[in-house]
Amino acid sequence: MGKGKNKNHDDKPRSSRGSNGHSIRHNHKRMEMRHTGGSSISKFPVKLAMWDFDHCDPKRCSGKKLERLGLIKSLKVGQKFQGIVVSPSGKSVVCPADKSIVEENGAAVVECSWARLEEVPFERIGGKHERLLPYLVAANQVNYGRPWRLNCVEALAACFAIVGRTDLAEQLLSNFSWGLGFLELNRELLEIYQRCTDSDSVKKAEEEWLALIEREHEERKNQLRNEDLWSTGNVNRKPNHTEDHDLLENSDDINYNTANLEFDSLGNIVANPTKELKYDRLGNIIESDTLDEQAVELQEEEEEEIPTLVKSVDNLRI
Ligand SMILES: C[S@@+](CC[C@H](N)C(=O)[O-])C[C@H]1O[C@@H](n2cnc3c(N)ncnc32)[C@H](O)[C@@H]1O
């Protein structure tokens, strides 16, 4: 019997009650639930679910935010999910052939810390359609620029985008200030995955992309090495920092911001050793100062998790 079912109710509606006999406060709560999704009324066109292991700070956790917005349902350990389960324990990658499963049964994620994956009882959660995500780059403020390591909302959005439902991906991500940046950052690659068919073809496209960015990265390194040799060719040349700065800032070829650079006594460019350099998906250097202060703090906290992360990312790369 449901909660409160044995309570006596007044027969006559009182002034503080609405037409359905419930108190105005109760009705207001129901309306709020309708808007915040606290009830079973879903505001999202397909089912969204997560197993939440409470590893993360609720204020920073994208899964918890989706729950607060009433967009995602929390599942218990022992419960299985019929749709696509985007999970580190997947064996094959999400592909366009998964579209009907997503549309009919939705998508789920595992809300946990990357550093504590070994604590998750993967055998007691999941479902028949567990999937990994192919190479994509995170745009969230904690792991910006890191491949494979997406947060929950990015993982769900990636799944929708790959199966060809970019509309759903946009709808979900638009709840986060940085959200649509995820689709922008990965646009070219997502379009490639969308043109694939099954899991093997997505895997092949991923491998080709990785080979391409590896080649481009090598080319850039060689180009920089050559530029460097050229600028130091004349040993009598005095270091002229202003000139070097101008040269770099006006160069279309070099995608550097000079704020990240230092010059040695001969005027050669050396990367600033005190700043961590980050790379975008094409191997360009991204200035870490573009992250806001809070993001940097979060980043530092997450850095502590790196040893386990390396293991988990390896797990993700089947
Ligand atoms: C480890 S949790 C981290 C959640 C983060 N604290 C947040 O705020 O959303 C991210 C979840 O997204 C999914 N996910 C992210 N990247 C993935 C990938 N490359 N392959 C499979 N699942 C992935 C998994 O369900 C994973 O457990």
The ligand as a Tripos MOL2 file, in Angstrom:
@<TRIPOS>MOLECULE
LIG
   27    29     1     0     0
SMALL
NO_CHARGES

@<TRIPOS>ATOM
      1 C1         33.0400    7.8640  -15.2210 C.3       1 LIG1
      2 S1         31.5910    8.8360  -15.3120 S.3       1 LIG1
      3 C2         32.1710   10.4250  -14.8500 C.3       1 LIG1
      4 C3         30.9910   11.3190  -14.6220 C.3       1 LIG1
      5 C4         31.3200   12.7210  -14.2540 C.3       1 LIG1
      6 N1         31.6320   12.8030  -12.8710 N.3       1 LIG1
      7 C5         30.1560   13.6520  -14.5860 C.2       1 LIG1
      8 O1         30.0700   14.7270  -13.9790 O.co2     1 LIG1
      9 O2         29.3700   13.3660  -15.4490 O.co2     1 LIG1
     10 C6         31.2590    9.0380  -17.0370 C.3       1 LIG1
     11 C7         30.3760    7.9660  -17.6130 C.3       1 LIG1
     12 O3         30.0760    8.3190  -18.9620 O.3       1 LIG1
     13 C8         30.1700    7.1760  -19.7900 C.3       1 LIG1
     14 N2         31.3820    7.3090  -20.6360 N.ar      1 LIG1
     15 C9         32.1480    8.4060  -20.7740 C.ar      1 LIG1
     16 N3         33.1120    8.2120  -21.6910 N.ar      1 LIG1
     17 C10        32.9560    6.9540  -22.1520 C.ar      1 LIG1
     18 C11        33.6230    6.1680  -23.1260 C.ar      1 LIG1
     19 N4         34.6570    6.6460  -23.8150 N.pl3     1 LIG1
     20 N5         33.1800    4.9040  -23.3740 N.ar      1 LIG1
     21 C12        32.1360    4.4110  -22.6570 C.ar      1 LIG1
     22 N6         31.4580    5.1100  -21.7190 N.ar      1 LIG1
     23 C13        31.8540    6.3640  -21.4750 C.ar      1 LIG1
     24 C14        30.2600    5.9810  -18.8490 C.3       1 LIG1
     25 O4         28.9710    5.5990  -18.4770 O.3       1 LIG1
     26 C15        31.0080    6.5930  -17.6900 C.3       1 LIG1
     27 O5         30.8490    5.8370  -16.5280 O.3       1 LIG1
@<TRIPOS>BOND
     1     1     2 1
     2     2     3 1
     3     2    10 1
     4     3     4 1
     5     4     5 1
     6     5     6 1
     7     5     7 1
     8     7     8 2
     9     7     9 1
    10    10    11 1
    11    11    12 1
    12    11    26 1
    13    12    13 1
    14    13    14 1
    15    13    24 1
    16    14    15 ar
    17    14    23 ar
    18    15    16 ar
    19    16    17 ar
    20    17    18 ar
    21    17    23 ar
    22    18    19 1
    23    18    20 ar
    24    20    21 ar
    25    21    22 ar
    26    22    23 ar
    27    24    25 1
    28    24    26 1
    29    26    27 1
@<TRIPOS>SUBSTRUCTURE
     1 LIG1         1 GROUP 0 **** ****
